[in-house]
Amino acid sequence: MRSPVISAAIATTAVVALASLSPASAAAPAAAPAAAPADIGRVVCDGGSLTAQFDPGVTFRKSTVRLTADGDLGACSSTAHPKITGGTVRLEGVLSAVCPGPFGPGYVRATITWSNGSRTIVDQTTFRGDQQSFSLEGGSVSAGPLTGGTAQAAGRPTSSPIELATQCVQGGMNTYPATLDQFAVGDI
């Protein structure tokens, strides 16, 4: 005589085994696996430019500011996405800032419009900057080509530290023009 626990285990195993043979499970297609970062590819852009706007202007007193920035990505290349040869980027976020720095770190959203007409959105990439350089790092590509990837960028202001400090003294630094030395998105 079998124990009730063993009988229940045998019955459960039989139901599970038979369920996998039912016509309903055979007709359901297997879900496609999500793209692994290695399958995403990457786009690397060099020689771009970016102009950031701070509202209110950054002063010598630390405060919360809204950052909006628009830029050209320069020349882009990708073996996985050969039709992407350039694009534009828009950054939007709120962060703490003080002159002469740091500006951030803070999360921004990057919206990239590629030369082939597609659009990539990177959520929660970290912006850091000061009067010498800025960077973007991390985040998650949530829409468009390269979904599942991340972002990284680096650049330097084209205004001298004296010009930027003058803005800080005269009501706040509102404009931060910069080079976009490199911008990479995807499997990086």
C-alpha positions as a printed Julia matrix, in Angstrom:
188×3 Matrix{Float64}:
  0.0    0.0     0.0
  1.38   3.4    -1.02
  1.34   6.39    1.22
 -1.05   9.22    0.26
  1.96  11.57   -0.29
  3.59   9.23   -2.84
  0.25   8.65   -4.62
 -0.26  12.43   -4.86
  3.27  12.92   -6.22
  2.75  10.24   -8.9
 -0.6   11.77   -9.9
  0.93  15.26  -10.16
  3.81  13.98  -12.28
  1.35  12.22  -14.62
 -0.76  15.39  -15.03
  2.31  17.51  -15.78
  3.61  14.96  -18.29
  0.25  14.7   -20.06
 -0.25  18.46  -20.09
  2.96  18.89  -22.09
  1.51  16.53  -24.74
 -1.85  18.33  -25.04
 -2.77  19.95  -28.38
 -3.03  23.39  -26.73
  0.6   23.34  -25.61
  1.77  21.96  -28.96
  0.01  24.76  -30.86
  1.5   27.56  -28.73
  4.71  28.85  -30.32
  7.72  29.25  -28.1
  8.38  32.84  -27.12
 11.43  34.35  -28.8
 14.2   34.99  -26.35
 15.07  38.62  -25.61
 18.08  39.91  -27.48
 21.27  39.39  -25.6
 23.61  42.39  -25.43
 25.93  40.65  -27.91
 23.05  40.56  -30.44
 22.18  44.25  -30.0
 25.25  45.67  -31.67
 26.47  49.15  -30.98
 26.76  52.53  -32.63
 29.83  54.68  -31.96
 29.85  58.35  -32.94
 32.82  60.74  -32.96
 33.31  64.47  -33.48
 29.93  65.82  -32.43
 28.8   68.86  -30.49
 26.33  69.55  -27.68
 24.83  72.71  -26.22
 23.36  72.37  -22.74
 20.93  74.84  -21.18
 20.45  75.17  -17.41
 17.26  76.65  -15.95
 17.65  78.46  -13.65
 21.25  79.38  -14.42
 23.98  77.72  -12.35
 25.47  80.0    -9.68
 27.97  79.65   -6.85
 25.15  78.4    -4.63
 24.21  74.74   -5.1
 20.69  74.41   -6.48
 18.42  72.11   -8.45
 18.34  72.95  -12.17
 16.64  71.62  -15.26
 19.07  70.47  -17.94
 18.1   70.39  -21.6
 20.74  69.79  -24.23
 20.69  69.36  -27.98
 23.52  68.07  -30.08
 24.82  66.58  -33.27
 26.47  63.17  -32.89
 29.05  63.67  -35.66
 30.11  60.68  -37.76
 28.63  57.37  -36.57
 29.46  53.79  -37.49
 28.06  50.36  -36.69
 28.55  46.92  -38.21
 25.16  45.79  -36.84
 23.35  48.94  -38.05
 25.24  50.1   -41.19
 22.52  52.55  -42.27
 23.14  54.66  -39.14
 25.81  57.18  -40.12
 24.91  60.1   -37.86
 22.16  61.57  -35.75
 21.06  64.09  -33.17
 20.57  63.8   -29.43
 18.37  65.57  -26.89
 19.02  65.27  -23.15
 16.45  66.19  -20.49
 16.69  65.91  -16.73
 16.87  67.57  -13.34
 20.05  67.66  -11.28
 21.97  69.59   -8.64
 24.6   72.01   -9.87
 27.01  74.64   -8.59
 29.75  76.76  -10.2
 32.48  75.81  -11.02
 31.09  72.3   -10.64
 29.99  69.65  -10.22
 26.89  69.63  -12.41
 25.19  66.46  -11.25
 25.5   63.6   -11.08
 21.89  63.26  -12.09
 19.73  61.09  -14.3
 18.75  62.34  -17.73
 16.78  60.9   -20.59
 18.52  60.79  -23.96
 16.43  60.75  -27.14
 18.49  59.97  -30.22
 17.2   60.45  -33.75
 19.39  58.49  -36.14
 20.21  59.38  -39.75
 18.05  56.47  -40.99
 14.95  57.98  -39.29
 14.81  55.58  -36.35
 14.76  56.76  -32.75
 16.46  55.35  -29.65
 15.53  56.31  -26.07
 17.98  55.87  -23.2
 16.39  56.19  -19.74
 18.31  57.14  -16.61
 21.73  57.73  -18.05
 23.92  59.58  -15.55
 25.11  63.09  -16.48
 28.21  64.48  -14.73
 30.01  67.68  -15.6
 32.07  70.64  -14.52
 33.95  73.47  -16.23
 36.52  71.0   -17.67
 34.47  68.08  -19.01
 31.19  66.17  -18.97
 30.13  62.55  -19.33
 27.09  60.34  -19.74
 27.22  56.82  -18.41
 24.89  53.88  -18.07
 21.15  53.9   -18.31
 19.03  51.52  -20.31
 17.92  51.71  -23.93
 14.17  51.28  -23.58
 12.98  51.87  -27.15
 14.19  51.73  -30.72
 17.31  50.22  -32.18
 19.77  48.96  -29.55
 17.01  48.19  -27.0
 18.53  46.47  -23.99
 21.84  48.27  -24.38
 23.31  51.23  -22.52
 25.02  54.55  -23.32
 28.32  56.29  -22.76
 29.57  59.72  -23.86
 32.34  62.19  -23.13
 33.07  65.76  -24.09
 34.52  69.11  -23.04
 33.17  72.65  -22.96
 34.22  74.88  -25.84
 34.05  77.98  -23.62
 36.99  78.69  -21.36
 36.63  78.3   -17.57
 36.83  82.11  -17.34
 33.92  82.56  -19.78
 31.84  80.0   -17.88
 32.71  81.57  -14.49
 31.7   84.98  -15.86
 28.25  83.57  -16.62
 28.09  82.22  -13.05
 28.8   85.68  -11.65
 26.45  87.51  -14.03
 23.17  85.91  -13.02
 23.97  82.26  -13.6
 25.45  80.01  -16.25
 22.62  79.22  -18.66
 24.57  77.91  -21.64
 27.26  75.21  -21.73
 28.53  74.64  -25.29
 30.66  71.51  -25.62
 32.29  69.04  -27.93
 30.85  65.56  -28.01
 34.12  63.69  -28.42
 32.53  60.24  -28.39
 29.0   58.93  -28.0
 28.34  55.18  -27.89
 25.06  53.29  -27.55
 24.23  49.59  -27.4
 26.47  46.75  -26.29
 29.3   48.78  -24.77
